[in-house]
Amino acid sequence: MSRPRSLAKAEQRSTAPIFAALGDETRLALLSRLGAGEPLSIVRLSGGTPLTRQAITKHLRVLAKAGLVKDARRGRERLWELAPEPLEKARRYLDQISQQWDEALARLKTLVER
């Protein structure tokens, strides 16, 4: 019986900040809004929410630190946009974990059926 492949520690370390940033409902909502179209200012991101611009800024900083959003100054305002590459990296990591579970379940099935 083959041993399960373990995920590289470096890969775990590099994806952990992404998952930590995604673990907040407000940040997920911000990513959803940014992923729906054009870059948005903090004023537009805070519109229609009970959150202050300062709170939105704090959440955007966490997302930026994880590489999930980026900003650019245009005139007097700062516009934020989704950076999809880290989400793709997180998806690939979850796919690896899913494959490990599939392999483990297949081994269990083989063992039970013997």
VMD Tcl script that draws the C-alpha trace (Angstrom):
set ca {
  {0.00 0.00 0.00}
  {1.45 3.39 -0.95}
  {1.88 6.19 1.57}
  {-0.08 9.41 1.05}
  {1.82 12.32 -0.44}
  {2.29 15.10 2.05}
  {1.93 18.72 1.10}
  {5.17 20.67 1.17}
  {5.71 22.82 4.25}
  {6.71 25.76 2.06}
  {3.42 25.49 0.20}
  {1.50 25.33 3.49}
  {3.34 28.41 4.75}
  {2.72 30.38 1.59}
  {-1.01 29.61 1.44}
  {-1.77 30.04 5.16}
  {-2.03 33.88 4.95}
  {-4.46 33.53 2.05}
  {-6.75 31.24 4.03}
  {-6.44 33.43 7.12}
  {-7.51 36.47 5.10}
  {-10.39 34.52 3.56}
  {-11.61 33.46 7.01}
  {-13.56 36.66 7.59}
  {-17.06 37.34 6.27}
  {-16.37 41.03 5.60}
  {-13.21 40.29 3.64}
  {-15.03 37.65 1.60}
  {-17.71 40.21 0.78}
  {-15.06 42.73 -0.27}
  {-13.41 40.16 -2.55}
  {-16.77 39.34 -4.07}
  {-17.46 42.99 -4.81}
  {-13.99 43.51 -6.27}
  {-14.25 40.35 -8.35}
  {-17.50 41.51 -9.93}
  {-16.00 44.25 -12.05}
  {-13.85 47.33 -12.10}
  {-11.53 48.62 -9.36}
  {-13.38 50.40 -6.56}
  {-12.55 53.15 -4.10}
  {-13.00 52.74 -0.37}
  {-15.99 55.09 -0.56}
  {-17.68 52.80 -3.08}
  {-16.69 49.67 -1.17}
  {-18.17 51.03 2.05}
  {-21.37 52.20 0.36}
  {-24.41 50.21 1.39}
  {-22.65 48.64 4.36}
  {-22.68 49.55 8.04}
  {-18.87 49.59 8.01}
  {-16.81 52.75 8.22}
  {-14.21 53.59 5.64}
  {-11.58 52.98 8.33}
  {-12.90 49.46 8.89}
  {-12.93 48.77 5.14}
  {-9.35 50.07 4.93}
  {-8.27 47.74 7.72}
  {-9.79 44.73 5.95}
  {-8.26 45.75 2.62}
  {-4.83 45.91 4.24}
  {-5.22 42.32 5.47}
  {-6.26 41.24 1.97}
  {-3.37 43.16 0.42}
  {-0.87 41.58 2.81}
  {-2.10 38.17 1.65}
  {-1.73 39.34 -1.96}
  {-5.45 39.05 -2.68}
  {-6.01 42.70 -3.62}
  {-3.88 45.50 -4.96}
  {-4.35 49.21 -5.06}
  {-3.36 52.05 -7.30}
  {-3.64 55.76 -6.81}
  {-5.65 57.51 -9.50}
  {-5.84 61.21 -8.92}
  {-6.91 61.84 -5.36}
  {-8.38 58.42 -4.72}
  {-6.99 54.97 -4.22}
  {-8.69 52.23 -6.22}
  {-8.66 48.60 -5.14}
  {-8.90 45.55 -7.36}
  {-8.84 41.79 -7.01}
  {-5.55 39.98 -7.57}
  {-6.74 36.52 -8.69}
  {-3.40 34.69 -8.63}
  {-3.41 33.91 -4.87}
  {-6.97 32.58 -5.13}
  {-5.82 30.24 -7.88}
  {-2.93 29.14 -5.66}
  {-5.35 28.44 -2.79}
  {-7.62 26.50 -5.15}
  {-4.71 24.32 -6.30}
  {-3.78 23.68 -2.67}
  {-7.37 22.63 -1.86}
  {-7.34 20.40 -4.94}
  {-4.23 18.66 -3.57}
  {-5.90 18.12 -0.21}
  {-9.01 16.80 -1.95}
  {-6.87 14.37 -3.95}
  {-5.21 13.16 -0.74}
  {-8.63 12.49 0.79}
  {-9.77 10.65 -2.34}
  {-6.66 8.48 -2.19}
  {-7.11 7.82 1.54}
  {-10.75 6.85 1.02}
  {-9.79 4.55 -1.84}
  {-7.21 2.84 0.42}
  {-9.82 2.49 3.16}
  {-12.32 1.02 0.70}
  {-9.74 -1.50 -0.50}
  {-8.90 -2.46 3.08}
  {-12.57 -2.86 4.08}
  {-13.39 -4.91 0.99}
  {-10.56 -7.39 1.66}
}
mol new
graphics top color blue
foreach p $ca { graphics top sphere $p radius 0.5 }
foreach p [lrange $ca 0 end-1] q [lrange $ca 1 end] { graphics top cylinder $p $q radius 0.2 }
display resetview
